[in-house]
C-alpha cells in the first residue's frame, strides 16, 4: 500500500493527482484512493487540434480528458478539468517553434514539465488545499540526509528522469511519484485489478501536439518564415544542394538530405539559422567531447563548484549516461567534458547529470547551448571538437 510519509492522518491528507487519461496516472490515483488519502484528480486540457483529439498516442486532449473523467468516477474521486491551452501554447508551443527556427532541437516534454505541470499545476494543487501532488511518472523520490532526492526509476526501460531534471527542490518536496518502484507490467496488472477501462490503453507516443510526429508541419503553421530556403554545404563551405527550411533538419540526421556525393554517407553536423545553412559532414564530425550547458538546475547536496566533478551525463533520452566531468562556470552555466565523446549532440537538447557512484541519483542538468554560446562559454573559437 502506498505511503507518502506525511505527518497527517491519510483521510485528512489531500493529494492532487495529475490525470492525463492514461494508465499510469489513473493507477496512481487508484493507489492513493485505496491507501485512504483524500484524493482529487485534475486534468489539464492543453490543446484540442481537430483530428488530434482522436489520434492514438496523444494526451491531454479530447478523448483523453473523457477517459480521465470516467476513470475518476470509477475510482470514486472528485475530478476537475482545467483549460490550460493558452498557457501551454505560450510556454511550450511557441518555445518549440522558435527553437527550431534558431537551429535547435527542443524537448517540449521537459518544457511542459517545468512550466505547466510543475509550476502552474503545483500552484493549482495548493489552491485546492493539497498537502501533496502525485503524478504517474516513472521516477523515484527518495528521502536523503538533506531532504528529498530525485532518482532514476526501478524499471530502466521506463525511466523518465531525463524529462524531470529541472524540478526544483521546493517542487520535489511537494510532488510524489508512486510508480517509481514498479515495472510497467505491474502497473497494467494493477489497472486490471482495479477494473479500470484504461488498463490496455496504448502509451502516449511522440510529441502530444504534433500530429503523426511531423514537427515541421506545426512549425511552418506557427511561423510563416519556417520554410525559407537555403543552402546545404559541407564542412569547407562548398554548396552541395539546397533545402526548403532548416526546421526540416536536426543534428545527426542522415535521411532526407538527398545529396549526390561520391558514396560518402553525410550527416547534419550543425545548423546556421542566420545564414539559413545546413552544414553536413561525415559521421566522425558529429563526435562531441566538450560542451557548454546553460540554465543549469543543480540538485546535488553541495553547490556546483569550479573544480571538476565526475558524473554520468545523458545528452538524449534514448542514450545511456556517459562518464563525464562537470565544472560550474557561474551565471547558470557549466562546462561538461564527456570522456569518451558522444555523437549527435544538438543545441536545445537537455544534458542531465547523474551521480557516478551507482546510486541512481539525479543531480540536475541544463540545456545544451547554441554553437556561438559554446564558443563564448569555452573561451575559444568553438567548443565542439
Secondary structure as the mmCIF struct_conf table of DSSP 4:
data_model
#
loop_
_struct_conf.conf_type_id
_struct_conf.id
_struct_conf.beg_label_comp_id
_struct_conf.beg_label_asym_id
_struct_conf.beg_label_seq_id
_struct_conf.end_label_comp_id
_struct_conf.end_label_asym_id
_struct_conf.end_label_seq_id
BEND BEND1 UNK A 7 UNK A 8
HELX_RH_3T_P HELX_RH_3T_P1 UNK A 10 UNK A 12
STRN STRN1 UNK A 14 UNK A 18
BEND BEND2 UNK A 21 UNK A 22
HELX_RH_AL_P HELX_RH_AL_P1 UNK A 23 UNK A 34
TURN_TY1_P TURN_TY1_P1 UNK A 35 UNK A 36
STRN STRN2 UNK A 38 UNK A 45
HELX_RH_3T_P HELX_RH_3T_P2 UNK A 50 UNK A 53
TURN_TY1_P TURN_TY1_P2 UNK A 54 UNK A 54
TURN_TY1_P TURN_TY1_P3 UNK A 56 UNK A 57
BEND BEND3 UNK A 60 UNK A 61
HELX_RH_AL_P HELX_RH_AL_P2 UNK A 62 UNK A 75
TURN_TY1_P TURN_TY1_P4 UNK A 76 UNK A 76
STRN STRN3 UNK A 78 UNK A 83
HELX_RH_AL_P HELX_RH_AL_P3 UNK A 85 UNK A 88
HELX_RH_PI_P HELX_RH_PI_P1 UNK A 89 UNK A 93
HELX_RH_AL_P HELX_RH_AL_P4 UNK A 94 UNK A 101
TURN_TY1_P TURN_TY1_P5 UNK A 102 UNK A 103
HELX_RH_AL_P HELX_RH_AL_P5 UNK A 108 UNK A 112
HELX_RH_PI_P HELX_RH_PI_P2 UNK A 113 UNK A 120
HELX_RH_AL_P HELX_RH_AL_P6 UNK A 121 UNK A 127
TURN_TY1_P TURN_TY1_P6 UNK A 128 UNK A 129
BEND BEND4 UNK A 131 UNK A 131
STRN STRN4 UNK A 132 UNK A 134
BEND BEND5 UNK A 138 UNK A 138
STRN STRN5 UNK A 140 UNK A 144
TURN_TY1_P TURN_TY1_P7 UNK A 145 UNK A 146
STRN STRN6 UNK A 147 UNK A 151
BEND BEND6 UNK A 154 UNK A 155
TURN_TY1_P TURN_TY1_P8 UNK A 156 UNK A 158
HELX_RH_3T_P HELX_RH_3T_P3 UNK A 161 UNK A 163
BEND BEND7 UNK A 164 UNK A 164
TURN_TY1_P TURN_TY1_P9 UNK A 165 UNK A 166
HELX_RH_AL_P HELX_RH_AL_P7 UNK A 169 UNK A 174
STRN STRN7 UNK A 175 UNK A 176
TURN_TY1_P TURN_TY1_P10 UNK A 178 UNK A 181
BEND BEND8 UNK A 182 UNK A 182
HELX_RH_AL_P HELX_RH_AL_P8 UNK A 184 UNK A 193
TURN_TY1_P TURN_TY1_P11 UNK A 194 UNK A 195
TURN_TY1_P TURN_TY1_P12 UNK A 197 UNK A 200
HELX_LH_PP_P HELX_LH_PP_P1 UNK A 201 UNK A 204
BEND BEND9 UNK A 206 UNK A 206
TURN_TY1_P TURN_TY1_P13 UNK A 208 UNK A 209
BEND BEND10 UNK A 210 UNK A 210
HELX_RH_3T_P HELX_RH_3T_P4 UNK A 211 UNK A 213
HELX_RH_AL_P HELX_RH_AL_P9 UNK A 215 UNK A 222
HELX_RH_3T_P HELX_RH_3T_P5 UNK A 224 UNK A 227
STRN STRN8 UNK A 230 UNK A 233
TURN_TY1_P TURN_TY1_P14 UNK A 235 UNK A 236
STRN STRN9 UNK A 239 UNK A 243
BEND BEND11 UNK A 244 UNK A 244
HELX_RH_3T_P HELX_RH_3T_P6 UNK A 246 UNK A 248
TURN_TY1_P TURN_TY1_P15 UNK A 251 UNK A 252
TURN_TY1_P TURN_TY1_P16 UNK A 255 UNK A 256
BEND BEND12 UNK A 262 UNK A 263
STRN STRN10 UNK A 267 UNK A 272
TURN_TY1_P TURN_TY1_P17 UNK A 273 UNK A 276
STRN STRN11 UNK A 277 UNK A 281
HELX_RH_3T_P HELX_RH_3T_P7 UNK A 283 UNK A 286
STRN STRN12 UNK A 287 UNK A 298
BEND BEND13 UNK A 300 UNK A 302
HELX_LH_PP_P HELX_LH_PP_P2 UNK A 303 UNK A 305
BEND BEND14 UNK A 306 UNK A 307
STRN STRN13 UNK A 309 UNK A 314
BEND BEND15 UNK A 315 UNK A 316
TURN_TY1_P TURN_TY1_P18 UNK A 317 UNK A 318
BEND BEND16 UNK A 319 UNK A 319
STRN STRN14 UNK A 322 UNK A 330
TURN_TY1_P TURN_TY1_P19 UNK A 331 UNK A 332
STRN STRN15 UNK A 333 UNK A 343
TURN_TY1_P TURN_TY1_P20 UNK A 347 UNK A 348
BEND BEND17 UNK A 349 UNK A 349
STRN STRN16 UNK A 350 UNK A 355
TURN_TY1_P TURN_TY1_P21 UNK A 356 UNK A 357
BEND BEND18 UNK A 358 UNK A 359
STRN STRN17 UNK A 361 UNK A 361
STRN STRN18 UNK A 362 UNK A 368
HELX_LH_PP_P HELX_LH_PP_P3 UNK A 369 UNK A 370
HELX_RH_AL_P HELX_RH_AL_P10 UNK A 371 UNK A 378
TURN_TY1_P TURN_TY1_P22 UNK A 379 UNK A 379
BEND BEND19 UNK A 380 UNK A 381
BEND BEND20 UNK A 383 UNK A 383
#
